[in-house]
Every structure is written in structure tokens, then in C-alpha cells.
Amino acid sequence: MDNKGIVLLLCIYLKETTFMCGIIGFVGGSNAVPVILEGLKKLEYRGYDSSGIAVNNGDRFNVVKKKGRIKELESAIKKSPISGNIGIGHTRWATHGEPSDANSHPHLGGNSRIAVVHNGIIENYKKLKERLEAKGVKFNSQTDSEVVAQLAEHYCKEHHCDLLDTVVRVTNALEGSYALGIMSVGAPDTLIATKKDNPLIIGVGTDGNYIASDVPAILKHTNKVYYLDDKEIAVIRKDSVEFYNSDREKITKELKTITWDAGAAEKGGHKHFMKKEMLEQPKIIKDTFSGTSKILTEKASGVLDKIDINKFNKIVITACGSAYNAGVVAKYVFEKLCRIPIETELASEFRYKDPIVDEKTLVVLVSQSGETADTIAAMREAKKRGATTLGVVNVIGSAIATECDVCLYTAAGPEIAVATTKAFSAQLIVLYMLAVHFAKKLSKIDDKKAKAHFKEIEKLPASVETVLANSDDIKKYAASVFNSKSIFFIGRNIDYAIALEGSLKLKEISYIHSEAYAGGELKHGTISLITDDVLVVAIATCKNLVGKTASNVEQVMSRGAKVLWIGQDFVGTKPENLYSIKLPEVDELFSPSVSVIALQLLSYYVAANKGLDIDKPRNLAKSVTVE
């Protein structure tokens, strides 16, 4: 299979857990407002505190912006209708300036000749703002984004340049990250898009063309898209899309086809996207295993040709959030199989700690979206120091996929719920398989043992299906503990690694205080927090450590805690205040793929009993492209 075949096999567009605003734009033969409103609703999962729309009527912009949910924006437009065949919309998550109508996007220049929507952070906005204010420009918001609109209008007026030239000048002046949609009253048929370190796609439809920060916003209308690379500029009209580099030289790009349909982003009859996505995990694991197997076994792919694992003296895995937790699990698997040092680093710390990496270091970057700002920065820092970089992402054309030396793709498909489930499971599979592959290349295991490990990974979907099909016990137990003040997760060895993800999942969607600890650390301070209103979740899949974990359970129960035991059978007499969930037996190295399902279900049902907004938990969003 050649690289093109692999891309077609694995082409999936998806975003990852943390903070990002949303962009949608349309130019065509019909009213842009309903198209944009519909697109904004598809972007709600990314998190936002305000939204807005601007349409270009040729002689002026009609703009409606509202703090709060999109229903507030819809209500305002219903009271004072606007329409136009070209427009831009935005969902904002506050970074500079509080949530307010004034700070919402789109932003206009002082003379209302330029309208802009922006994702990202303009790092030199204060300097630019001061320069413009010295020239008499008055600002109407506290945002860094308004600087783009004001600067564009200033350049357009001062240099008498067209919209394309204006955008080139503006982007050359900006420092930081951005995805921009820009309109001008002087160009009523044209929408311009450009990006740097933030995702932005161009959709090609039959009734017009689109821009969007994520595929679900436009998938109802088209599955034909262009992926913008950094500093490229798209000039979009009803019947055409042209691309330019930052020197205004015309370039060509390949039109891609999205391989999942709009129905894949719907709930499928479930109350929450999270529930739907949890149930998809057996298939996701199977598909990821199949796709990764082709890459690892077919020499013609050439994907891993740049990695000679024998030349490295250590591997560093760096990521954020749940992706970091997948890296912690992988550390145990890699060290067990490969017998070389593995470091797991938070990407947000890696970039600032003067990391010890060089040409003998392999740096593995795990990011669902491939656009996580801290992970991108870690990648660039590693490359600057001579390290080889390997990305594990879910987005073709993302920053990490484009810039890393080698990239492997998961097959998670669209994940809408903020709290990741299936994307995390897909990351684990790729990391397991890499560990086995590298161990074989390092001659730490033979071909027979490698095949046996792959066989165990291939069997995981069936075990995951069993846990999902028998979730009633977890659902029942969650109904009895959802009012817990604190919930602690404990485990030993690889069970501790997955306890980190269980704790994160619970706190993300239930708002209950939660921490994860290695079981042996309880006596070093944590046990002082144990009272009779605390629940302790003990994960015990490692057979030789079940007795140790059982001892920890006895310690917390003697201090009044309730215990949920997940994994192997409890050792000894089962205490009265202990509830157990038996998991299917799998290879201990790969057991996190099964135990995490029980932890996801627990978090889901606890949050459901509390009546919370599970898919869109407070203060969280789907993707983080800023620090």
C-alpha cells in the first residue's frame, strides 16, 4: 500500500479536548445567515461563551453579536432579521476581555469597511494596538482580535490596496496564532481565509463555497475540502477558490474528500454524544488496529522508514490532558517490551524546561487534533534540538501531522463530546502496537512473541464490547454514589496509569473533586483525606498486585470510605462496603483498554444522575490551540 492509499484509508477529521473558538463562512447563491447559524450549532461542542454573524450587503455590514448561547443570537436575528449571500460567523471562548456583546466576533474596523473573525492569539496585539491608537484609531472591545480588523482597515486606507494585498500586509505584521475569515465592503463577492497554527478548511459546494474551523460545520453541504497550510491565503467566491502564498504567488492545492457523512456527527438516538461515542469504541479499536497493522507490516508504505529505533537511547512521550494519560499508560508498555528508558512529559512543561533531548531521542507527540498549541511547541522544540519526532494524531493535514518526521493516524472518527472516550482508546491501540513493533526491531522479542502480542490487541474489541453490554451494574452503583464529596482512584503499575484517566474523566463531566494515586502512596499523606463521605475506586487488573491493592482497600475502608473494586476478583473476604465489577481477563499490558471503559461508564452515569450537561461541561471545550 502506498502513502496515498494509507491516507485514503485513515483520512479522518477530528478535534481534541481543550479550548478553541469556531469559525464558519459562506459565499454563494442563497442567504448565508441560516447556513452560518446551522454551522455555528455544529461547532458548539468546541466550547464558547458568545457568538455572532456578519453579512456583507455591498454597501455595509449587518452584524449581530450576543453573549451566551447561540439561541440568544437566533433570538436577536429573529427580532431584527438580516440577510446576504456572503457572511461569516463565530463562536468565541473568552481569552482577551470578558464575555460580552462587544467582545464577541465578528469585529469591524473603525469605518466598518472590514469584518473579521479570528481563532487563536495575537501575541503582539498590544504593540499593534498602541501604534494604531497613536494614529487616532478607536477600539470598541478588549480583544486581541479587533486589532486584526483595525489593522486591515488602516492598511487598506493608507496603501489603497485590494483585500488580498491587505491580508498579506496584515498577516506579515501579526505574531502568534490565527485562523482568519475576512470580508470587505469594497469586495462584496469575496471572502478571504488564512491561518497560522490554527486549523481552517475550505469547503467546495454546489451552491457556493465555505470556510470552517471544523468539518461538522459544513458537512451537511459538502464533503469536498481543501486544507490550508500555514500562511496560505484562500480567495473564495461563489464559483471559485484560489490560493496564494504570503508573496501573493498563486499556488495549487489538492481537493480532499471527507470519508464520513453528516450522520456520523449526530447522536444516533442516544441522549448524549458521549454515550454514543463510548459505544463506538469496539469498532474504533478494530479499525485503528487494522489501519496501523497495514502500516507496520507493509514495507511498501514507507511510513516508518525515517525511524531506526536502534539509534535512540530513549523515547520521550509528550502530550496534554487525556493524550498525556495515554502516554503514561504507554510508558509502562514500552519499558516492559522495549527495555529502553521512556519519559512521559506534559507538553505544557516540556517547552519551558530545557529538555534533555538530542539526535538520539525519539519524541512521540500524542494529540487528537494535531493542533494542540503546547504539543506543537514541544514538537518544534524537540526538532530544534535534533530529535526525531513521531506524531500520533487523528487529523490529516494538521500542524503536527504536517511538521513531524513521521505520523501515524488513529481511526476514531468524529468525536463531539468534550470529554474524550473513543479517541483516547484509539491512541492506546496505536501506542501499544508501536511498542510491540519497536520491541521486535530492538530484538527484545522475537517474531512469534510479537505476533502473540498483536493477537492479544486484536482481541480487545470483544472484551470492550462485553463491558459495554454489561454496564447496568455500573449504572446502578453510580446512582448510589453520585453525591460523593470526593472520589479517589487508586491502582498499581499500569492500573495506576489508567487511574489518571478515570479521575480526569470524572472531574471533567461530574464536577466532583477527584484525584488519582499510586496505591503505595496512600500512606504518604493521601490517607489523611479519607472520610466516610469519600468513594475510592480501586483498579486491580495486575494479578501479582491484586493482594497489594486489596491491602490498600482495607486501609481506606477502615477509615469509613466506600470502595468500588474494578478488575480481578477481590482477594480474601469481600468487605460489606465494597462493590465489585469483574472485567474480562486480557493481557495485563493491554488491560487499560478494558478497565478504562468501566471508568468512562462510571463518570458518565455519575454525571447523568446529577443532571449535568455531559457533552459540554462548564469551562471546557474540545480543542486547545492557545496556552
N, C-alpha and C positions, 0 to 999 in steps of 0.2 A: 504494500500500500504506500503511495507517495504522500507527500505532505498535504497536497490538495485534498486527497481522499480523507486524510485524518481530520482536516479542518471541517470538511463536509459532515463527517461522522460526529464530530464533537461540537459543532457550532451551536452555542447556546449563549443567550444574552441574559445577564442577571446581575443583581447588585447585592452588596453586603452590609452586614449590620454595623451601623453607627450614624453621622449626621450629613444630610445633603438636601439642598433645595431641589425644586423641579422646574423644568422649562418645557414649554410646548409652543410651537408656532405654526401658522398655516398661511399659505398664499394660493388662491385658487379661484374657481368659478362660482363658489357659493359663500354664504355667510360664515365667516370664520368663528364667530362667537360660540355657537353650540359645539363646534369641533374642539375649540380650546377648553371650554368648560368640561367636556367629556374627558379630554386628555388630562386635565388637572385632577379629576377624580381618580383616574388610573394611577396618578403619582402620589396620592395621599399617603400611601404606606411609607413613603420616604421621610415623613415627619415634617410638620410645618406649623406655623402659628399665624399666618396671614396669606392672602392670595390676591391676585389682580390680573386684569386684562387691559390691553390697549389695542385699538384697531385704527388703521390708517385710512382716513377718508379723502386723502388727496390734498386738502387744504388745512387739515388739522387732525389731531389725535383725539379720539374719545377714550377716556381712561376711567376705569372703575377699580378701586382697591379697597379691601376690607380686612381688618384684623379678625382673627378667628377662623372658623371652619369655612369650607367652600360654600356651604349653604348660605352663609352671610353674603358672600359675593353674588350668588344666584339671586338672592332676595333683592339686593340692590339693583341688579340689572333688570329684574322684572319690573321694579318700580320706575326705572329710567332706562328703557331699552337702548342698546347700542348695536350697530351692525357695520359690517365692512368685509371685503373679500380678502383682506390681509391683516393679520394680527399676531400678537404674542401674549403669552400668559405665564404665570409664575406662582409657585408655592414657596414661601420663604420660611426658613428657620433662622431666628434672630442670632446674629453674631456681632454686628456693629449697630447699636441702637436697639431700644426695647421694641417689642411687638406693637405696632400701631399702623393706622392707615397711611400716615406719611412715610413711614419707613418701609412699607410694602413696595413690591415691584409691580409693574414696570416703573422706571424712573425716566423723567423727561429733562432735557436741557433747559436752561433758563428762558429761552424763547420758544420752547415747546416745538422745536423742529426735529429733535432726535428722541427716540424712545428706546430704552434698553432694559433687558432682563439679564441677570447675572447670577451664576453659581460660582462659589469659590471665595477667595480672599485676595484683595488688592493690598499688598504689603506696603506699598509706598503711597497709599491714598492720602495720608496727612500732608506729605510734601506736595503732592499734586493739588490738593485742596487749597493749601495756603497760597500756592502760585496763582491759582485761578481767582481766589478771593482778592488777591492783590490787584487783579485786573478788573475788579468790580463784580465778579460773579457771585450771586446769592444762592446759597444752598437751602434746600427745603427739607432735608432729612439728616439723620445722624449716621447714615450708612456709608460704607466704602464704595458701594455700588453706584451711587449717584455721581461719583467722580467720573465714571466712565461716560455717562450721558453728557455731563457738563463739559468734559474734555473734548468729546466728539463734536459737540456743537461749537465749541471755541475754535477747533481746528478747521471745521467746515467753513466758518465765517471768516477766519483770519487768512486762510490759504485758498479760499474759493475752490475747494476740491470736491470731487464727487464722493458718494457714500463709500465706495471701495477704497479710495485713497484715504478717506477719513479713518476708516477702520484700521488700515495699515499703520497710519500715524499713531493712533490710539494704542494699539497693541504693542508697538515699539516702545511706548512710554510706560507701559504697565509692568510692575514687578509683582510676582505672586502667582496665583492660580485663577483661572477663569474659564467659564463657558458662557458665551455671549450670543444673544439674539438681538439684532439691531434693525430698526426701521427709521426712515427719514421721510418727512412730509415732501421733500423735494424729489423723492423716488417712490411714488405711490404704488408701484408694481413690484417692488424689490424688498426681499428680506435677506439680511446677511447674518451668517453664523460663523463663529470661530472659537477655538478652545486652546487651553494650555493646562495640562494636569487635571482636567475635569472631563468627564465623558459627554459627548454630544454626537447625535446621529442625524442624518438627513434621510427622510423618507420620500420615496417617489411614488405618487399615486396617479389615478386616472383623472381625478377632478382637480388636481393641484399637488403641491409638494409641502413637506413638513420638516420641522426641526423638533427634536425632543432629547431630553436627557436620559430617557429610558424607553425601551421598546414598547411596554404595555400602553404607553400614552397614544401610540399611533397604530397599533397592530390591527385594530378593527378596520382600518382604512387601507393599509398596505403592509406587505412583508418584504418589500424591496428597500434596502437601505444602503447608504454609504456611511462608513465610519471615518470621522475626521481624525487626523493625526494632529499633534501639537503644532500650533502656529499656522495651520492651513485655514483658508478662508473660503466659505461657500457662498456664492451669489445665487439666490433662489428666486425664481419667478414661477408663474403659474405653469408654464410649459417647458421650463428648462432649469438645469442646475449646472453651474460652472464652478470650477475650483482653481484657486490661486495659492501660491506660496507667499511668504512675507515680503518678497521682492516684486509682487504683483505679476509674476510669471504664471501663465496658465499651466495647469497640471491635469493629468487624468487619474481617475480612481476607479476601482472595481466595484460594481454594484453587487451586493451580497443579498442572499435570500435567507430570511429568518425561518428556522425549521420547526417552530412550534406555533400553534394557532392561538387566537384570542381566547378560546375556551380554556387554555392551559392556565390563564391568569384569573379564572373565576373560581368560586368556592366549591363548585361541584355538588351542591346540595348540603354542604356542611355549614354549621353556624359560623365557623371561623376558618380563615385560611390556614392557621397553624394546625388545626386538626386535619385538614385535607393534606397538608404537606407532610405531616407525620406519617399518614397512611401511605404516602407515595414512596416511603423510604426503601421498602424491599426492591421495587423496580429501579430506583435511583442507584442503589448499591449494585444491582445486577448490571445496569447499563454502564456504570463507571468502571466496574471490573472488566467488562467486555472491551470497552474503548481503550483502557490502559493496557490490557493484555496485548492488544494488537500493536501498540507502540513498543512494548517491551520485547515482544517476540519476533516482530517482522523487521529484519535488518534493513529492508528497503526504505523504511520510514526515515531513517537517519536522524530522528529527533534527539536521541541521546548521544550522538556522535561526539559532541563537544565535551562530554563528561567522562574522563578517565578516573574512576573512583579511587584507583590505586595511587594516584599522585597527591591525594589530600590527607592531611594529618588530623583533620577534624571537620565536623559538619556543624554549622550554626543554623538553627531554625528560628525564624523571626516572623512575628505576626501580631495582631491585635485582637482582643475580645475572644470570641469563640474559636477563631482561627488559631489564636495563641494556645488555647486549651488543646486543640487538635495537635499542635506541635509538642505539647508536654506529653501527651499520650505517645506520640511518635518517638520521642526521646527514649522511652523505655524499650520500644520495639527495635529501633535502630541499634541501641547499645547491646541489646541481647543478641541480635543476629549478626551485626557487623563488627562488633568489638573494637570500635574506634570512639574517641570522645565526641559526645554530642552536647551542644549548648543550646538551650532554648531561651530566646531573648524577646522581651517586649519591644516591638518596633519603635514605640514612642521613646524608649530609653536608649536603644541601640544607637540612634543617630547623635546622641549627645554624650556618650560615654567613652569616646576614643577607643572603639572596639579593636580587639586584637585579631585582625583578620588579614590575610595576605594571599598570595597566589597559591598557597597550599590549603586554602579554606574553601569549602563549598558552602554557600549560603542559600538556604531554602526559604523562599518567601511564600507564605500562605495567605491568600486574600480572595474572598469570594468574588468581589467585584473587579479586582485588579486595579482599583483606583484609590485604595486607602492611602491617605496622604502620608502617614507615618511609615507605612510599609514601603511606599515608593521611595521616600527619603532614605530608608535603611538600605534599599537596593542600590541606590545611587552611591551611597557612602561605601558600601561593600565593593562595588565595581571600581570606584576611585582608588581603593586600596589594593586592587589586583585580584580580588576574589572572583571565583566563578559563581554565577547566580542561576538558580533554578526556581521558576515560579510554579505554584500550584494554584490555578485560578479557574474561574468559570466564565470568563468573558473574552471572546475572540476580539482582538484589536484594542484591548485595554492597555493602560500605561505599562503595567508590569509585564503583560504578555508580549508587548512590543519591545521593551527595553532589556528584559532579562536574557541571559545567554541561551537558556533552554526553558521551554514552558510545557507543562502538562495540564490538560484541562479536565475538570470534573464534569459530570453529566447530571447536575442537579436540576436543570431546567429553571423556569421562573419561580422564584420564591418571594411571596408577597408579605407574609407576616414578618414583623420586625425581628422577632426572636428566631434565630436560625435553627432549623432542625435538619432537613434533608441535605442542605448544603454542607453542614458540619459532617454528617455521615459520609457524604461523598469525599470530602477531604481526607477523612480517616482511611478510606479504601486506597486512594492514590498513595498516601504515605506508607501504609502497610506494604503495598506492592513495590514501592521504591526500596524499602528496607530489605525485602527478600531479594530483589534484583541486585542491589549493591552487595549484599552478603555473598551471593553466588560469585559476582565478579571479583570479590576480595578473597575467594576460596575459603570462606568461613563455613559455608555449607556446600554440599555437592548438589548435582542436578536433581537427584532423587528427593532430597530434603526440600529443595526449592519448590518442586512440583507438589510435594505434600503440603507445604505452606499455602501455595496458591489454591490448592483444593479446599483447604480449610476456609480461606477467604471467600471462595466461590459458594460455599455452603451458608454463609452468613444471612443472605436474604430469607431463607426458610426460618431461621431462628428469630429474626426480627419480625417476620410475619406471625410467628407464634406468640410473641409478647404483645403485639398489637391486637391480635384476635382474642387475647385473654386479659383485656385491660379492665374488666369490671371490678376486680379486687382492688386495683389501684384507685379507680374512680370512687369506690365505696370508702376506702380509707381516707382519701383526700377530703371527703365530706365531713370527716370527724376531726380533722387537724387544721382546717383552713384558717382558724382563728389563732394559730400559734403565734407567739410573740417573736420568737427566733427559731430558725431551723438550721442546724449544723449538719454538714455532710462529712463523713469520715471514711477512710479507706487506707489500704497499704499497698505499696508498689503501684502497679498500673491502675488499681482501684482508686488510689488517691488522685491519680491524674484525671480520671473521669469524674471524680467528685467535684473537681473545679468547675467543670461544665454544668453539672447538675445544680450546683449552688448559683452559678451565674444565671442559668435559665429561670430558676425560681425567683430570684430577686428582680430580674428583668420584667416579668409579667405579673407577679403577685404583690410586689412592693413589701414583702416580708424580709426583715433583716436575715441575711444568710451568709455563712462562711463555710469554707471547706478546709479540712485539716488532715494531715497525715495522722493516722491513728496513734502512732507512738508519741505525737506531740501534745496529746491531750494533757498529760501530766505536767507539761511545761507552761502552765498558765491558763490554757483554754478551759480546763475543767472548772475553774472558778466561775465561769459564766453559766454553768449548768444548774437549772432550777426546774421546778415541777411544771412550768409552762413552756418548756423547751422541747422541741422534737429533734431527735438525732436520726439521720438517715445513714445507715451503715452499708457500704457496698463491699461484698465479700465473694469474689469470683476466683481468687487465687487459692487453690486447695491447701497449699502448705502454710497459708497465712490465716485461714479461717479461724483457727483457735486463738491467734493473737487478736484478731478483730473482735471475736466473741468476748475476750477479756476486757477490751475497751468498752464494749457494750455493757458489761456487768458494772463497770465503774460509773458510767453515766446514769444507769438505771438506779443504782443505789443512792443517787442524788436526786431522784424524782423524775428524770427525763423519760419521755415516751420514745420508743425506738421503732423505726421501720427498717427491717433487715431485707436486703436485696441481694440475691446471688445463690450461693450454695446453701445446703441445709445448715441450720444453726447447730453448733457443737454443744452437746450437753443438754440439760433440761431447759426447755424453752420457757423463758420468764413470762409471767402473766401480762406484763405491759409491753410485750414485743409482738409486732405484727410482721409476718414474713411473706416475701414474694419470691417464689422459686423461679429461676431463669433457666432456659435451655442450656445445656452444657456445650461449650465451644472451646476451642484452643484459647488458653488464658491470654496469649499475646494479643488476640483479636477480640477479647471479651468486651472491651469498651463499646464496640458497635452494637452489642446487645443490651448491656446494662444502661447505656445512655437512653435507650428507648423508654425504659421504665422511669427514668428520671425526667424525661420530657413529658411523659403522661402525667406524672405526679404534679409537675409545675402547672401543666395545662388545667387539670381538674381543680387544683387549689385556687387558681385564678378564676376559673369559671364559677366556683362556689362563692367567690367574693363579688361576682357580677362585674368584673373589670373588662376594659377594652383590650382584649388579649392581643389582637393583631396590631394595635397601635398604642403600646404602653407609653405612659407620660414621659416626657423629656428624652425620648429615644427616637431614632429614625433608622432607616435602612442602610444608609451609606455615609461614610465619613470621608470627606475629601479636604478637610481643614484640620489644623491642630486643635 
